[in-house]
Amino acid sequence: MGLLYPSLSVLTLDLSAPAEQGRNSSALQLCDSLSAATVLALTGAVLAAGSEPGRASYAATLAVAAGCGLLGVLLAGRVVRRPAATA
């Protein structure tokens, strides 16, 4: 988090048109907060669903977190530089 977020912020601002930088920066912060809350809720639900804390429940929690990370990696391919619109 500490190393990724500043780089992602700079990349977002670099790929955004000047008129869209505020909206995109806001969307980045919202997405960061919502994804952290979602992963926390999912992993908490997996831990609570187990009968007792143990290796299996922690492995399932790790699998959920890894799945969310893999989904992020797959979706990251959608980020491309678009040509500037001429008005």
TIPA-796316 format. One record per residue: residue number from 1; residue in one letter; z, x, y of N, C-alpha, C, CB in turn. Coordinates in steps of 0.05 Angstrom, whole numbers, always signed. Glycine has a CB too. Example, Ala and Ser with C-alpha at 12.3 -4.5 7.8 and 13.67 -1.06 7.14 Angstrom:
BEGIN
+-----+------+--------+--------+--------+--------+--------+--------+--------+--------+--------+--------+--------+--------+
: pos : code :     nz :     nx :     ny :    caz :    cax :    cay :     cz :     cx :     cy :    cbz :    cbx :    cby :
+-----+------+--------+--------+--------+--------+--------+--------+--------+--------+--------+--------+--------+--------+
:   1 :    a :   +156 :   +264 :   -114 :   +156 :   +246 :    -90 :   +156 :   +264 :    -66 :   +181 :   +226 :    -89 :
:   2 :    s :   +142 :   +257 :    -45 :   +143 :   +273 :    -21 :   +157 :   +258 :     +1 :   +114 :   +282 :    -12 :
+-----+------+--------+--------+--------+--------+--------+--------+--------+--------+--------+--------+--------+--------+
END
This chain:
BEGIN
+-----+------+--------+--------+--------+--------+--------+--------+--------+--------+--------+--------+--------+--------+
: pos : code :     nz :     nx :     ny :    caz :    cax :    cay :     cz :     cx :     cy :    cbz :    cbx :    cby :
+-----+------+--------+--------+--------+--------+--------+--------+--------+--------+--------+--------+--------+--------+
:   1 :    m :     +0 :    +16 :    -24 :     +0 :     +0 :     +0 :     +0 :    +17 :    +25 :    +24 :    -19 :     +0 :
:   2 :    g :    +17 :    +37 :    +26 :    +19 :    +53 :    +50 :     -6 :    +69 :    +56 :    +42 :    +72 :    +47 :
:   3 :    l :    -21 :    +77 :    +35 :    -45 :    +93 :    +39 :    -70 :    +75 :    +41 :    -48 :   +112 :    +16 :
:   4 :    l :    -70 :    +52 :    +28 :    -93 :    +35 :    +27 :    -97 :    +18 :    +52 :    -92 :    +18 :     +3 :
:   5 :    y :    -76 :     +6 :    +62 :    -79 :    -14 :    +83 :    -91 :     -2 :   +109 :    -52 :    -26 :    +89 :
:   6 :    p :    -82 :    +21 :   +119 :    -95 :    +31 :   +143 :   -125 :    +37 :   +139 :    -81 :    +57 :   +152 :
:   7 :    s :   -133 :    +47 :   +116 :   -161 :    +53 :   +110 :   -177 :    +27 :   +109 :   -164 :    +68 :    +84 :
:   8 :    l :   -165 :     +7 :    +96 :   -179 :    -19 :    +94 :   -181 :    -32 :   +121 :   -163 :    -38 :    +75 :
:   9 :    s :   -162 :    -29 :   +138 :   -163 :    -40 :   +166 :   -185 :    -27 :   +181 :   -136 :    -37 :   +180 :
:  10 :    v :   -187 :     -1 :   +179 :   -208 :    +14 :   +194 :   -236 :     +6 :   +183 :   -204 :    +44 :   +191 :
:  11 :    l :   -238 :     +4 :   +157 :   -264 :     -4 :   +145 :   -271 :    -32 :   +153 :   -262 :     -3 :   +114 :
:  12 :    t :   -252 :    -50 :   +154 :   -257 :    -78 :   +163 :   -267 :    -79 :   +192 :   -232 :    -95 :   +160 :
:  13 :    l :   -254 :    -64 :   +209 :   -262 :    -63 :   +237 :   -289 :    -50 :   +240 :   -241 :    -49 :   +254 :
:  14 :    d :   -295 :    -29 :   +224 :   -320 :    -15 :   +225 :   -343 :    -33 :   +216 :   -320 :    +10 :   +208 :
:  15 :    l :   -339 :    -50 :   +196 :   -360 :    -67 :   +185 :   -363 :    -93 :   +201 :   -354 :    -73 :   +156 :
:  16 :    s :   -345 :    -98 :   +219 :   -345 :   -123 :   +235 :   -360 :   -120 :   +261 :   -317 :   -134 :   +240 :
:  17 :    a :   -374 :   -141 :   +269 :   -385 :   -141 :   +296 :   -363 :   -143 :   +316 :   -406 :   -165 :   +299 :
:  18 :    p :   -366 :   -132 :   +340 :   -344 :   -133 :   +359 :   -333 :   -161 :   +364 :   -353 :   -122 :   +385 :
:  19 :    a :   -350 :   -181 :   +363 :   -340 :   -209 :   +368 :   -325 :   -220 :   +344 :   -364 :   -227 :   +374 :
:  20 :    e :   -327 :   -208 :   +321 :   -314 :   -218 :   +297 :   -290 :   -201 :   +288 :   -333 :   -219 :   +274 :
:  21 :    q :   -284 :   -180 :   +303 :   -262 :   -162 :   +294 :   -235 :   -175 :   +293 :   -261 :   -138 :   +313 :
:  22 :    g :   -229 :   -192 :   +313 :   -203 :   -206 :   +313 :   -200 :   -224 :   +289 :   -199 :   -221 :   +339 :
:  23 :    r :   -221 :   -240 :   +284 :   -220 :   -259 :   +261 :   -218 :   -244 :   +235 :   -245 :   -277 :   +262 :
:  24 :    n :   -234 :   -223 :   +232 :   -233 :   -208 :   +206 :   -207 :   -193 :   +202 :   -256 :   -189 :   +206 :
:  25 :    s :   -196 :   -183 :   +223 :   -170 :   -169 :   +221 :   -148 :   -189 :   +213 :   -162 :   -155 :   +248 :
:  26 :    s :   -149 :   -213 :   +225 :   -131 :   -234 :   +219 :   -134 :   -243 :   +190 :   -135 :   -258 :   +237 :
:  27 :    a :   -158 :   -246 :   +181 :   -164 :   -254 :   +153 :   -154 :   -232 :   +134 :   -194 :   -258 :   +149 :
:  28 :    l :   -156 :   -207 :   +141 :   -146 :   -186 :   +124 :   -116 :   -187 :   +121 :   -154 :   -158 :   +136 :
:  29 :    q :   -101 :   -192 :   +143 :    -72 :   -194 :   +141 :    -64 :   -218 :   +125 :    -61 :   -195 :   +169 :
:  30 :    l :    -77 :   -240 :   +129 :    -71 :   -265 :   +114 :    -76 :   -261 :    +84 :    -87 :   -288 :   +125 :
:  31 :    c :    -99 :   -249 :    +78 :   -105 :   -244 :    +50 :    -85 :   -225 :    +37 :   -134 :   -232 :    +47 :
:  32 :    d :    -77 :   -205 :    +52 :    -57 :   -186 :    +41 :    -31 :   -200 :    +35 :    -52 :   -163 :    +61 :
:  33 :    s :    -22 :   -217 :    +53 :     +4 :   -231 :    +49 :     +1 :   -251 :    +26 :    +12 :   -246 :    +74 :
:  34 :    l :    -20 :   -267 :    +25 :    -24 :   -286 :     +4 :    -27 :   -274 :    -24 :    -48 :   -304 :    +10 :
:  35 :    s :    -42 :   -251 :    -25 :    -45 :   -238 :    -51 :    -19 :   -227 :    -61 :    -67 :   -216 :    -49 :
:  36 :    a :     -3 :   -215 :    -43 :    +23 :   -205 :    -52 :    +41 :   -227 :    -62 :    +37 :   -190 :    -28 :
:  37 :    a :    +41 :   -250 :    -48 :    +58 :   -273 :    -56 :    +48 :   -284 :    -82 :    +57 :   -294 :    -34 :
:  38 :    t :    +22 :   -285 :    -86 :    +10 :   -296 :   -111 :    +17 :   -279 :   -135 :    -20 :   -299 :   -108 :
:  39 :    v :    +13 :   -252 :   -132 :    +20 :   -234 :   -154 :    +50 :   -235 :   -160 :    +11 :   -205 :   -148 :
:  40 :    l :    +66 :   -236 :   -140 :    +95 :   -238 :   -144 :   +102 :   -264 :   -159 :   +110 :   -236 :   -118 :
:  41 :    a :    +90 :   -286 :   -151 :    +96 :   -311 :   -164 :    +86 :   -311 :   -193 :    +82 :   -334 :   -149 :
:  42 :    l :    +62 :   -301 :   -198 :    +52 :   -300 :   -226 :    +68 :   -282 :   -244 :    +23 :   -290 :   -225 :
:  43 :    t :    +75 :   -259 :   -234 :    +91 :   -241 :   -251 :   +119 :   -251 :   -255 :    +92 :   -213 :   -239 :
:  44 :    g :   +130 :   -264 :   -235 :   +157 :   -277 :   -238 :   +156 :   -299 :   -258 :   +167 :   -287 :   -211 :
:  45 :    a :   +135 :   -315 :   -258 :   +132 :   -337 :   -277 :   +129 :   -326 :   -306 :   +108 :   -354 :   -270 :
:  46 :    v :   +115 :   -304 :   -309 :   +112 :   -292 :   -335 :   +139 :   -282 :   -345 :    +91 :   -269 :   -335 :
:  47 :    l :   +154 :   -269 :   -328 :   +180 :   -259 :   -336 :   +199 :   -282 :   -342 :   +193 :   -242 :   -313 :
:  48 :    a :   +198 :   -304 :   -327 :   +216 :   -326 :   -331 :   +208 :   -342 :   -357 :   +215 :   -345 :   -307 :
:  49 :    a :   +183 :   -341 :   -364 :   +173 :   -356 :   -387 :   +183 :   -343 :   -414 :   +143 :   -358 :   -387 :
:  50 :    g :   +188 :   -318 :   -413 :   +198 :   -304 :   -437 :   +226 :   -313 :   -444 :   +197 :   -274 :   -433 :
:  51 :    s :   +232 :   -312 :   -470 :   +259 :   -320 :   -478 :   +280 :   -300 :   -469 :   +260 :   -323 :   -509 :
:  52 :    e :   +273 :   -275 :   -469 :   +292 :   -255 :   -459 :   +276 :   -231 :   -448 :   +312 :   -246 :   -481 :
:  53 :    p :   +286 :   -218 :   -429 :   +272 :   -194 :   -418 :   +270 :   -173 :   -440 :   +286 :   -182 :   -394 :
:  54 :    g :   +247 :   -162 :   -443 :   +242 :   -142 :   -463 :   +215 :   -129 :   -459 :   +244 :   -153 :   -492 :
:  55 :    r :   +207 :   -113 :   -478 :   +181 :    -99 :   -475 :   +158 :   -118 :   -473 :   +177 :    -80 :   -498 :
:  56 :    a :   +158 :   -140 :   -488 :   +135 :   -158 :   -488 :   +132 :   -172 :   -461 :   +139 :   -180 :   -510 :
:  57 :    s :   +154 :   -181 :   -449 :   +152 :   -195 :   -423 :   +144 :   -175 :   -401 :   +179 :   -208 :   -416 :
:  58 :    y :   +153 :   -151 :   -403 :   +145 :   -131 :   -382 :   +116 :   -123 :   -386 :   +163 :   -106 :   -384 :
:  59 :    a :   +107 :   -121 :   -411 :    +79 :   -115 :   -416 :    +61 :   -138 :   -406 :    +74 :   -111 :   -447 :
:  60 :    a :    +70 :   -163 :   -410 :    +54 :   -186 :   -400 :    +53 :   -185 :   -370 :    +67 :   -212 :   -410 :
:  61 :    t :    +75 :   -178 :   -357 :    +76 :   -176 :   -328 :    +57 :   -155 :   -318 :   +105 :   -170 :   -318 :
:  62 :    l :    +57 :   -132 :   -332 :    +38 :   -111 :   -325 :     +9 :   -119 :   -329 :    +44 :    -85 :   -341 :
:  63 :    a :     +4 :   -135 :   -350 :    -23 :   -145 :   -355 :    -32 :   -164 :   -332 :    -24 :   -159 :   -382 :
:  64 :    v :    -14 :   -181 :   -323 :    -21 :   -199 :   -301 :    -27 :   -183 :   -276 :     +2 :   -219 :   -296 :
:  65 :    a :    -11 :   -164 :   -270 :    -15 :   -147 :   -246 :    -41 :   -131 :   -248 :     +8 :   -128 :   -241 :
:  66 :    a :    -46 :   -120 :   -272 :    -71 :   -105 :   -276 :    -95 :   -123 :   -275 :    -71 :    -91 :   -304 :
:  67 :    g :    -93 :   -148 :   -285 :   -115 :   -167 :   -282 :   -121 :   -174 :   -254 :   -108 :   -192 :   -298 :
:  68 :    c :   -101 :   -177 :   -238 :   -105 :   -182 :   -209 :   -118 :   -158 :   -195 :    -78 :   -189 :   -195 :
:  69 :    g :   -110 :   -135 :   -203 :   -122 :   -110 :   -192 :   -151 :   -108 :   -200 :   -107 :    -86 :   -201 :
:  70 :    l :   -157 :   -114 :   -225 :   -185 :   -113 :   -235 :   -202 :   -134 :   -220 :   -186 :   -118 :   -265 :
:  71 :    l :   -191 :   -157 :   -216 :   -206 :   -177 :   -201 :   -212 :   -167 :   -173 :   -189 :   -203 :   -199 :
:  72 :    g :   -193 :   -154 :   -160 :   -198 :   -142 :   -134 :   -220 :   -121 :   -134 :   -173 :   -130 :   -123 :
:  73 :    v :   -220 :   -104 :   -155 :   -241 :    -84 :   -157 :   -268 :    -97 :   -161 :   -235 :    -65 :   -181 :
:  74 :    l :   -270 :   -118 :   -177 :   -295 :   -131 :   -181 :   -305 :   -145 :   -156 :   -292 :   -152 :   -204 :
:  75 :    l :   -287 :   -157 :   -141 :   -295 :   -170 :   -116 :   -301 :   -150 :    -94 :   -273 :   -189 :   -107 :
:  76 :    a :   -291 :   -126 :    -95 :   -296 :   -106 :    -74 :   -326 :    -99 :    -72 :   -280 :    -81 :    -80 :
:  77 :    g :   -341 :   -103 :    -93 :   -369 :    -97 :    -93 :   -385 :   -115 :    -74 :   -381 :    -99 :   -120 :
:  78 :    r :   -372 :   -137 :    -65 :   -385 :   -155 :    -46 :   -386 :   -144 :    -18 :   -371 :   -182 :    -47 :
:  79 :    v :   -370 :   -123 :    -12 :   -369 :   -113 :    +15 :   -393 :    -95 :    +20 :   -343 :    -97 :    +20 :
:  80 :    v :   -410 :   -104 :    +38 :   -435 :    -89 :    +45 :   -438 :    -89 :    +75 :   -460 :   -100 :    +30 :
:  81 :    r :   -451 :    -69 :    +85 :   -457 :    -68 :   +113 :   -482 :    -85 :   +118 :   -461 :    -39 :   +124 :
:  82 :    r :   -479 :   -104 :   +136 :   -502 :   -122 :   +143 :   -515 :   -111 :   +169 :   -493 :   -151 :   +147 :
:  83 :    p :   -541 :   -115 :   +171 :   -554 :   -106 :   +196 :   -544 :   -123 :   +219 :   -585 :   -108 :   +193 :
:  84 :    a :   -543 :   -111 :   +242 :   -533 :   -125 :   +266 :   -553 :   -147 :   +274 :   -529 :   -105 :   +290 :
:  85 :    a :   -542 :   -170 :   +281 :   -559 :   -192 :   +289 :   -569 :   -187 :   +318 :   -544 :   -219 :   +288 :
:  86 :    t :   -594 :   -192 :   +322 :   -605 :   -189 :   +349 :   -607 :   -217 :   +361 :   -633 :   -175 :   +348 :
:  87 :    a :   -598 :   -219 :   +386 :   -599 :   -245 :   +399 :   -620 :   -246 :   +420 :   -573 :   -251 :   +412 :
+-----+------+--------+--------+--------+--------+--------+--------+--------+--------+--------+--------+--------+--------+
END
